[in-house]
Amino acid sequence: MSARQEIISGADMRMTYADLNERIGRLACALRANGISEGMRVGVMDWDTHRYLECFFAVPMMGAVLHTINVRLAPAQVLYTINHGQPDLIIVHEDFMPLIDKIQSSFERNIKIVPIGNGKGYEDWIGDVPSSFNFPDFDENQTATLFYTTGTTGNPKGVSYSHRKLVLHTLGLIAGFGAVPGNAGFNRDDVYMPLTPLFHVHGWGFPYAMTLLGMRQVYPGRCSPDKILRLIASEGVTFSHCVPTILSMILDHPDSLGTDLSRWKVIIGGAALSRGLQERVRAAGISLHAAYGMSETCPFLTVADLSCDDPDLRSQTGYPGPLVDLRVVTPDMRDVPNDGETTGEVVVRAPWLTQGYLGDPEASDALWAGGYLHTGDVGYIRRDGSLQVTDRLKDVIKTGGEWISSLELEDIVSDCDGVAEVAAFGIPDERWGERPMVVVVKADDALGEEDIRSVVVGKVEQGRLSKWATPERIIFIQELPKTSVGKTDKKVLRAIYGGKS
Amino acid sequence: MSARQEIISGADMRMTYADLNERIGRLACALRANGISEGMRVGVMDWDTHRYLECFFAVPMMGAVLHTINVRLAPAQVLYTINHGQPDLIIVHEDFMPLIDKIQSSFERNIKIVPIGNGKGYEDWIGDVPSSFNFPDFDENQTATLFYTTGTTGNPKGVSYSHRKLVLHTLGLIAGFGAVPGNAGFNRDDVYMPLTPLFHVHGWGFPYAMTLLGMRQVYPGRCSPDKILRLIASEGVTFSHCVPTILSMILDHPDSLGTDLSRWKVIIGGAALSRGLQERVRAAGISLHAAYGMSETCPFLTVADLSCDDPDLRSQTGYPGPLVDLRVVTPDMRDVPNDGETTGEVVVRAPWLTQGYLGDPEASDALWAGGYLHTGDVGYIRRDGSLQVTDRLKDVIKTGGEWISSLELEDIVSDCDGVAEVAAFGIPDERWGERPMVVVVKADDALGEEDIRSVVVGKVEQGRLSKWATPERIIFIQELPKTSVGKTDKKVLRAIYGGKS
């Protein structure tokens, strides 16, 4: 790794890896000067900047715990995660000070707030202290990070990772992506820009991997599609990761037509990719891979090459990464046959999975029932060992004893001309238990319910879809409700249209 | 990974990964039936076959220790390693039974010998037992493997590795090679054939990495250049590793001219590559990388891309792999400046280094003096962080207070027309301490001492070489003495020409 390699943050910050090393020492000194010592917790509320990267290293390296606060949650939920996570200090960008002002009076303990303005305050803060810190040795099982999952039910749950788990995840991530034929692997010539918030599962673990490899890195700060496109062009970004919604927003932006995206490889995760978006990505020349995982899995579990020419390979969740022991099982934990069709729940073991939820032994036991972590996802394994996730366990539509994949229904509807976005889910039905419902955002005003219904019926007649999957209701709405990380919020849809959450 | 991916061994053995899994279970059952249990030691004396790969997994997975016996040592040394390593059982190919017959009466303990004939005996042995074994869980720090370094002084020394170290080395190796721009990384589409004996530092750790990635693998059995060339062509081998001597033998073979080597990438290690050989490799279209390490380091430390167009990058030992803390230090362990010229000893830390020599606390303490593993190599670090090894500490020629690099002298002489092989070393000198001597194997009978001397003097006049480096003696011999792993044995040369070892 070159000490002279550059890290770029926003429009005006450029530094080398040697600078990063010095700044990590300074940040640790500043934190110590503010009373932080081993075992204490440091919260961060900031955009995706070099400051966040520095916190990724300095806080755990001191032996303290980095609490990456999800700033997109509702204020009451942010307050909940702070009171539950009990940070001793929080570093806060000025854009999040109004939020702090709103909730600070309800803090259940004394928390030191370090306001850093638009970032200049941070520079002053770490500028005033020595440039080197004598980082201690400690047990590799010491907790390094803490964050909260944005579950679709109940309060957010605290998930934490040790140093050991982060190191093994970092190596497993690099080795796992490197194993995919084509250009999924990363090397020192790649230029990295995260498009997943860094508070979300450590930016999926990529900032640790990219720093280990000594790659040129670009931190976008507060993101917008035009800014992302500008940075891709000006900094020569070749590698990013994001949820499909972000990729869709980038391709929707008029500047995308004038930007060369043919050197860009993108890892998609967090939600399934519709066939329609997949085709648009291919047309733009983007090299597309899918990763599968969740907050509780650090997150890497599987990777698939969506840019290859084989449609079977393109439509898969992917191959398990190294050291990932992945099974698809019946409710009593027996393996389903690897026949490419029998579905069951995806359960996993790997040396980087979380051990449970902070202060919630009951949910932790449920997560690890039978000695495997339960993903709550439904899928099948092909004969070649690759996984296909078909649904969230709770998003499967159970109608008359049949399980219908909401993702499959969404895929078919998204192929229909004039459909911009779609969500399928179950609504209660006295006779069948549940019946499928589809809500659609139009890209073309001329689109009607019958257009969609005839596409679905066509697939049923072709035998591609169970007749039970024909939607009970199809309605059009202006916009799909989204969770804080940009996924369609089916809990809200079920509450509105099904009378239950 | 696909359970249907193939592993090929020699001319007549083909199996899938699913078969490998079953055979590992069978081998463990056969070993248990022969009294092997957790903590016991199992020796192997075999060629580079699927059987060895099966031992790589079955023995450590049982909780036993795999002792990979170096069959190229002199019989007295093989006996020494067996009496020192104390295996409980040794699996022996018929080609090594004469060696066993010679030394068996001197075994200091009762050792069960399992003769496997030409391999058929092995098939019968594991064919008679159940196909599954209930592999136990145990502490990751349990010893997995043991082998003996072929040091150039004294008796061989026992080096052992735990499961934890092997797993971390495997991930570090894949991640480290993946970080090199170009095509150093491996992926599931590569076809692997080892050309380093599997008893030599677990085949440099590659069989573990390739199996983890689910790659097609080819085991050559007893090697010869024509057989290697045939397998490259018939099995589509794209990736191998070896010492320079082997690569040289392959390129010397007439069949190399008719074999397409342009898809082959080769990792060179174990010795420095002469510029002459490097040019021949480039001309053949082989993609060449160099790895640096030693028996005590599992072995991966650094990697360099020797096929890139930048001559500075080509001539380097390489960049340290992930988690490798590599320093170049003075005798009192202070870092030398990273200026690309100041030399010192290379010392390292990494989570996969051996903890010491079996039953030799004194040598172990010397190995780890000052908390870093001492490689015994001399080199410098460039400003970009890459390492250049210039010599073995003991191979540096110390003349009149100057340190002369024997490798540099060898490089210059090897560029001289008509030179096939060369070795440079120091011979005792009353006035200067040591003076350089060069022994040369001719490729062209017309070559004379003056041809070599004029090339060396030319480099001195150009300022490329210190005048102290002008050889005191230049002589021609038929063949260079080699160690059991194919390196030039300078200990022998010094004994013959210098009157000391």
HADDOCK unambig.tbl for C-alpha pairs under 7 A between the chains (distance, minus, plus):
assign (segid A and resid 1 and name CA) (segid B and resid 319 and name CA) 6.50 0.50 0.50
assign (segid A and resid 1 and name CA) (segid B and resid 385 and name CA) 6.13 0.50 0.50
assign (segid A and resid 2 and name CA) (segid B and resid 384 and name CA) 4.68 0.50 0.50
assign (segid A and resid 2 and name CA) (segid B and resid 385 and name CA) 5.38 0.50 0.50
assign (segid A and resid 3 and name CA) (segid B and resid 384 and name CA) 6.28 0.50 0.50
assign (segid A and resid 3 and name CA) (segid B and resid 385 and name CA) 6.72 0.50 0.50
assign (segid A and resid 4 and name CA) (segid B and resid 384 and name CA) 6.85 0.50 0.50
assign (segid A and resid 171 and name CA) (segid B and resid 171 and name CA) 5.85 0.50 0.50
assign (segid A and resid 171 and name CA) (segid B and resid 172 and name CA) 6.65 0.50 0.50
assign (segid A and resid 171 and name CA) (segid B and resid 175 and name CA) 6.35 0.50 0.50
assign (segid A and resid 172 and name CA) (segid B and resid 171 and name CA) 6.67 0.50 0.50
assign (segid A and resid 174 and name CA) (segid B and resid 175 and name CA) 5.52 0.50 0.50
assign (segid A and resid 175 and name CA) (segid B and resid 171 and name CA) 6.36 0.50 0.50
assign (segid A and resid 175 and name CA) (segid B and resid 174 and name CA) 5.52 0.50 0.50
assign (segid A and resid 175 and name CA) (segid B and resid 175 and name CA) 5.21 0.50 0.50
assign (segid A and resid 178 and name CA) (segid B and resid 178 and name CA) 6.21 0.50 0.50
assign (segid A and resid 178 and name CA) (segid B and resid 185 and name CA) 6.67 0.50 0.50
assign (segid A and resid 178 and name CA) (segid B and resid 186 and name CA) 6.69 0.50 0.50
assign (segid A and resid 178 and name CA) (segid B and resid 187 and name CA) 6.04 0.50 0.50
assign (segid A and resid 179 and name CA) (segid B and resid 186 and name CA) 6.30 0.50 0.50
assign (segid A and resid 179 and name CA) (segid B and resid 187 and name CA) 3.98 0.50 0.50
assign (segid A and resid 179 and name CA) (segid B and resid 188 and name CA) 5.50 0.50 0.50
assign (segid A and resid 179 and name CA) (segid B and resid 213 and name CA) 5.93 0.50 0.50
assign (segid A and resid 180 and name CA) (segid B and resid 187 and name CA) 5.53 0.50 0.50
assign (segid A and resid 180 and name CA) (segid B and resid 188 and name CA) 6.16 0.50 0.50
assign (segid A and resid 181 and name CA) (segid B and resid 187 and name CA) 5.30 0.50 0.50
assign (segid A and resid 181 and name CA) (segid B and resid 188 and name CA) 5.92 0.50 0.50
assign (segid A and resid 181 and name CA) (segid B and resid 189 and name CA) 5.82 0.50 0.50
assign (segid A and resid 185 and name CA) (segid B and resid 178 and name CA) 6.68 0.50 0.50
assign (segid A and resid 186 and name CA) (segid B and resid 178 and name CA) 6.67 0.50 0.50
assign (segid A and resid 186 and name CA) (segid B and resid 179 and name CA) 6.29 0.50 0.50
assign (segid A and resid 187 and name CA) (segid B and resid 178 and name CA) 6.04 0.50 0.50
assign (segid A and resid 187 and name CA) (segid B and resid 179 and name CA) 3.99 0.50 0.50
assign (segid A and resid 187 and name CA) (segid B and resid 180 and name CA) 5.53 0.50 0.50
assign (segid A and resid 187 and name CA) (segid B and resid 181 and name CA) 5.29 0.50 0.50
assign (segid A and resid 188 and name CA) (segid B and resid 179 and name CA) 5.51 0.50 0.50
assign (segid A and resid 188 and name CA) (segid B and resid 180 and name CA) 6.15 0.50 0.50
assign (segid A and resid 188 and name CA) (segid B and resid 181 and name CA) 5.90 0.50 0.50
assign (segid A and resid 189 and name CA) (segid B and resid 181 and name CA) 5.83 0.50 0.50
assign (segid A and resid 212 and name CA) (segid B and resid 322 and name CA) 6.37 0.50 0.50
assign (segid A and resid 213 and name CA) (segid B and resid 179 and name CA) 5.91 0.50 0.50
assign (segid A and resid 319 and name CA) (segid B and resid 1 and name CA) 6.58 0.50 0.50
assign (segid A and resid 322 and name CA) (segid B and resid 212 and name CA) 6.41 0.50 0.50
assign (segid A and resid 384 and name CA) (segid B and resid 2 and name CA) 4.70 0.50 0.50
assign (segid A and resid 384 and name CA) (segid B and resid 3 and name CA) 6.36 0.50 0.50
assign (segid A and resid 384 and name CA) (segid B and resid 4 and name CA) 6.92 0.50 0.50
assign (segid A and resid 385 and name CA) (segid B and resid 1 and name CA) 6.15 0.50 0.50
assign (segid A and resid 385 and name CA) (segid B and resid 2 and name CA) 5.42 0.50 0.50
assign (segid A and resid 385 and name CA) (segid B and resid 3 and name CA) 6.82 0.50 0.50
